[in-house]
Amino acid sequence: LEILNKESKLTEDEYISIRKHPEVGYRILSTVNDLAEIADFVLAHHERWDGKGYPRQLSAEEIPLQSRIITFADAYDAMTNPLPYRKPMTHAEAVEDIRKNAGKQFDPQLAEIFIEAVSS
């Protein structure tokens, strides 16, 4: 929790630790009977459409649809809420960031759907 509230730049070790959270979430959820079926979706929620995500560098449709959807909620929330090291983006800025990263970070078809949903 200290890392999440840190106001300065992360050290290399802290960055590595943060990047492990999808795997930690997967391990926890896979042991809970009622939640085991979503463990794979949590594991892949930081994968990117272009294959540059983590932990497995999946790309495009290799990423489960549910994970691609979770990615939008996670990214939009991170962009529009204050973090110790930066101010939040406005709704318009977040939408523009998602639009700009469609086909890179985000599934381009889902990006259109997400933008339409949050803009109406």
C-alpha positions as CSV (number, residue, x, y, z in Angstrom):
1,L,0.0,0.0,0.0
2,E,2.9,2.3,0.7
3,I,4.0,2.0,-3.0
4,L,0.5,3.0,-4.2
5,N,0.6,6.2,-2.1
6,K,4.2,7.1,-2.9
7,E,4.5,10.7,-4.3
8,S,7.9,10.3,-5.9
9,K,9.0,8.1,-8.8
10,L,9.1,4.4,-8.2
11,T,12.4,2.6,-7.8
12,E,13.1,-0.3,-10.2
13,D,12.2,-2.8,-7.4
14,E,9.0,-1.0,-6.6
15,Y,8.0,-1.0,-10.3
16,I,8.7,-4.7,-10.5
17,S,6.6,-5.3,-7.4
18,I,3.6,-3.3,-8.8
19,R,3.8,-5.2,-12.1
20,K,3.2,-8.5,-10.1
21,H,-0.3,-7.5,-9.0
22,P,-2.1,-9.3,-11.8
23,E,-0.4,-12.5,-10.8
24,V,-1.0,-12.0,-7.1
25,G,-4.7,-11.3,-7.9
26,Y,-4.8,-14.4,-10.0
27,R,-3.4,-16.6,-7.3
28,I,-5.8,-15.2,-4.7
29,L,-8.9,-15.5,-6.8
30,S,-8.1,-19.0,-8.1
31,T,-8.3,-20.3,-4.6
32,V,-11.8,-18.9,-3.9
33,N,-14.5,-21.2,-5.4
34,D,-16.9,-18.5,-6.3
35,L,-14.2,-16.3,-7.9
36,A,-11.9,-18.8,-9.5
37,E,-13.7,-18.4,-12.9
38,I,-12.6,-14.7,-13.1
39,A,-9.0,-15.3,-12.1
40,D,-7.8,-15.5,-15.7
41,F,-9.5,-12.2,-16.5
42,V,-7.7,-10.5,-13.6
43,L,-4.4,-12.0,-14.7
44,A,-4.7,-10.5,-18.2
45,H,-6.1,-7.0,-17.3
46,H,-2.8,-5.3,-18.0
47,E,-2.2,-7.0,-21.3
48,R,-2.2,-4.5,-24.3
49,W,-3.8,-4.9,-27.7
50,D,-0.3,-4.4,-29.3
51,G,1.3,-7.1,-27.1
52,K,3.4,-4.8,-25.0
53,G,1.5,-5.4,-21.7
54,Y,2.2,-7.8,-18.9
55,P,2.5,-10.4,-17.5
56,R,2.4,-12.6,-20.6
57,Q,2.6,-10.1,-23.5
58,L,-0.7,-11.3,-25.0
59,S,-2.0,-9.3,-27.9
60,A,-5.3,-8.6,-29.6
61,E,-7.8,-11.5,-29.3
62,E,-5.4,-13.6,-27.3
63,I,-6.5,-11.4,-24.4
64,P,-9.8,-12.6,-23.0
65,L,-12.7,-10.3,-23.8
66,Q,-13.5,-9.8,-20.2
67,S,-10.0,-8.6,-19.5
68,R,-10.2,-6.2,-22.4
69,I,-13.3,-4.7,-20.8
70,I,-11.8,-4.6,-17.3
71,T,-8.8,-2.7,-18.9
72,F,-11.1,0.2,-19.7
73,A,-12.6,0.5,-16.2
74,D,-9.1,0.3,-14.7
75,A,-7.5,2.8,-17.1
76,Y,-10.4,5.3,-16.9
77,D,-10.5,5.1,-13.1
78,A,-6.7,5.6,-12.9
79,M,-6.8,8.6,-15.3
80,T,-9.7,10.4,-13.8
81,N,-8.9,10.0,-10.1
82,P,-6.1,11.8,-8.2
83,L,-3.0,9.9,-7.5
84,P,-0.3,11.0,-5.1
85,Y,2.1,11.8,-8.0
86,R,-0.3,13.5,-10.5
87,K,-3.5,15.4,-10.9
88,P,-6.5,13.6,-12.4
89,M,-7.4,14.0,-16.1
90,T,-10.7,15.5,-17.0
91,H,-13.3,13.2,-18.6
92,A,-12.5,14.8,-22.0
93,E,-8.8,14.2,-21.6
94,A,-9.3,10.6,-20.5
95,V,-11.6,9.9,-23.5
96,E,-9.0,11.5,-25.8
97,D,-6.3,9.3,-24.3
98,I,-8.3,6.2,-24.8
99,R,-9.1,7.3,-28.4
100,K,-5.4,7.9,-29.0
101,N,-4.4,4.5,-27.6
102,A,-7.1,2.5,-29.4
103,G,-5.2,-0.2,-31.4
104,K,-2.2,0.1,-29.1
105,Q,-3.2,-0.2,-25.5
106,F,-6.9,-0.8,-26.1
107,D,-9.0,-3.0,-28.3
108,P,-10.1,-0.5,-31.0
109,Q,-13.6,-1.8,-31.4
110,L,-14.2,-1.8,-27.6
111,A,-12.7,1.7,-27.4
112,E,-15.4,3.0,-29.7
113,I,-18.1,1.3,-27.6
114,F,-16.6,2.6,-24.3
115,I,-16.2,6.1,-25.5
116,E,-19.8,6.2,-26.7
117,A,-21.0,4.7,-23.4
118,V,-19.2,7.3,-21.2
119,S,-20.0,10.2,-23.5
120,S,-23.8,9.8,-23.6
